[in-house]
Amino acid sequence: MININLDNINHITSDSRNVTANSIFVAILGLKDDGHKYIENAIAKGCRIIICSSTFAPHTDVKFIQVDEPRIALSELAAKIYSPQ
């Protein structure tokens, strides 16, 4: 389980085209494409946290979290962000 502060985070996605300001981008390695290629696009769109499975040179304004299973992290964080309070 990833334990991070989700204050001011309003969205989580694995599709860099859907990144908004103050969101989390989860880079997922797929069969046809690698989400790690789109990290820079996600940063340019204003994401604040990157979840990825490989080492990536961090930016000062973006938090990078390396995990073994990004899909699991996506589901766990989505449950936290979108669950009724």
C-alpha positions in Angstrom: 0.0 0.0 0.0 1.3 3.4 -1.0 1.1 5.9 1.8 1.2 9.4 0.4 -0.6 12.7 1.1 -3.5 13.1 -1.3 -4.4 16.6 -0.2 -5.1 18.7 -3.3 -5.0 15.6 -5.6 -8.2 15.5 -7.6 -7.5 12.9 -10.3 -5.5 9.8 -11.1 -4.9 8.4 -14.6 -2.6 6.1 -16.6 -3.4 8.0 -19.8 -1.2 11.2 -20.1 -3.8 12.8 -22.4 -6.2 12.9 -19.4 -3.8 14.4 -16.9 -5.0 17.6 -15.2 -3.4 20.0 -12.8 -2.8 18.4 -9.4 -3.3 14.8 -10.6 -1.4 11.6 -10.3 0.0 9.9 -13.4 0.7 6.2 -13.3 3.1 5.0 -16.0 2.2 1.5 -17.0 4.2 -0.8 -19.2 1.7 -2.4 -21.7 1.9 -4.9 -24.5 2.0 -2.2 -27.2 3.1 0.9 -25.4 5.1 2.1 -22.4 3.6 4.7 -20.2 7.0 5.8 -19.1 7.4 7.5 -22.5 4.7 9.9 -21.5 6.0 11.1 -18.1 7.2 14.4 -19.5 3.8 15.0 -21.1 2.1 14.4 -17.8 4.5 16.8 -16.0 3.9 19.5 -18.6 0.1 19.1 -18.0 0.5 19.7 -14.3 0.6 16.4 -12.6 2.1 16.4 -9.1 2.9 12.8 -8.5 4.3 10.1 -10.9 4.0 6.4 -10.0 6.3 4.3 -12.1 8.1 1.0 -12.2 11.5 2.3 -13.4 14.0 4.8 -12.3 13.3 8.3 -13.7 15.2 11.5 -13.2 13.1 13.5 -10.8 11.9 17.0 -11.3 11.9 19.4 -8.3 8.1 20.1 -8.5 7.0 16.5 -9.0 7.1 13.6 -6.6 8.3 10.3 -8.1 7.3 7.0 -6.5 8.8 3.8 -7.8 6.8 0.7 -7.3 7.0 -2.9 -8.4 3.3 -3.1 -9.6 1.9 0.2 -11.0 -1.5 -1.3 -11.8 -2.0 -2.2 -8.1 -0.9 1.2 -7.0 -3.4 2.7 -9.5 -6.3 0.7 -8.1 -5.4 1.4 -4.5 -5.0 5.1 -5.0 -8.1 5.4 -7.1 -10.1 3.8 -4.3 -8.7 6.4 -1.9 -9.3 9.4 -4.2 -12.7 8.5 -5.5 -14.3 6.8 -2.5 -17.1 8.7 -0.8 -16.0 10.5 2.3 
